[in-house]
Amino acid sequence: MEFMLIMITDRDTEVDPSIMPEMGKFAGELAAAGKIRGGSPLHPVAEGSRVAGFGEGVAVTTGPFTETREVIGGFFLIDCESAEEAVEIAKRCPHNKIGFTEVRQVIPMGPPPE
């Protein structure tokens, strides 16, 4: 099963560059264990865009966005045997020193595997 570890912080949290080596080590450990499928930090929300609506009614807004207190700073896509295993991995994530990690199971898309 695939799970997304979503790294979330409060909008006003200062960037702590000292956490990056710890996050790199954490990612390396996941890779060595064959758990990581992908992931990356994200650029600040101020550099993003929001697209809402569909067809003729599409609206695009560029950041920064102030509607929410929390922002997503990055993610990992991991492969686990269970939700409990994904939570145990998330408990070790260094990001938790400055925010929290949300664990969400990915819904498989496409035809079932053969």
N, C-alpha and C positions, 0 to 999 in steps of 0.2 A: 504494500500500500504506500502511496505517496502522501506526504504531509508537507505543508508550507509552514515554515517558521517565519513569522512576520515580526520584525523588530520595530517597536513603537516607542516613541518618546513624547514627552510634553513639548509643545511648541517652543517654550522658552528655555529648554535645556541647552546649555552650552555644549558645543562640540568638544569632545575630549579626545584629542589625537592619540593619547597614550593607550587607548583601548584597541586601536587598529592592529598592533602586533598580536594582542590576545585573540582578536577575532580571526586573524590569519592562522594562528596556531589551532584554534577551534575548528576552522574549516579544514585544515590539514588533517586533523584527527578524524573528522568525519569522512574525508576522502580515503584515508588509510583503512578505515573500517568498511569501505564500500557503501557508505550511507548517502553520500551527497550526489544529487543529480544536477544541481545548479544553484545559483544564487549570486547576489551582488549587493553592495551598498547602492543607494540611490542619490542622485543630485538633490539639493535642497528643494523644498516645495515651491519656493519663490521662482524657480526656473522651470516649473511645470506648466501644463495647460490642462484645462478641464473641457471635455466635449460633452454636451448634453443635448438631448433631442435626437430626432431622426429625420432623414429626408430633408424637406424644405425648412423644417423648424430647428435645424442644428444651430447651437450657440457655442462659441468657443471663448473661454475666459482664460487669460494668462495669470500666473501666480504673482505675488503671493496670495494665498487664500486664508481668510481669517475666521471662517465659520467653525472650525474645529480646534480643540485644545491639543489634540494628539496628532502626530504625523508619523508616517511610515518612513523609516530610514533605510531599510534594506530587507532582504529576505534570503532564506535558504530553502531549496526544495530537497527533501530527504526521502529516503526509502526505508520503511520500517515494517516490522511484523505486526505492530499494533499501535493504537493510540497511546497506550501506556508507555511504550518504548519511545515514541516521539516526545512525550512530555518529559521523560527522564533525560533525553538529549537536550531539550529546551532548558531544563534546570541548570545545565552546565554552560549555557551561553553567556559569555562575558558582557553582552549587551545589557543584561539584567542589572548591571551595576548603575546604569544611567536611565533605564526605562524598563520595559517589559517585553516579553516574547509571547505572541499569540500563536497557538498551534491549531491549524485547520487541515482537515483531511481533504485531499484533492478528489474531485469526482472524475473518474476516467471518462474520456471522450473517445468516440469512434467505435469501430467494431470490436467485439470481444477478442482477446488473444486466442490464437489457435492452440 
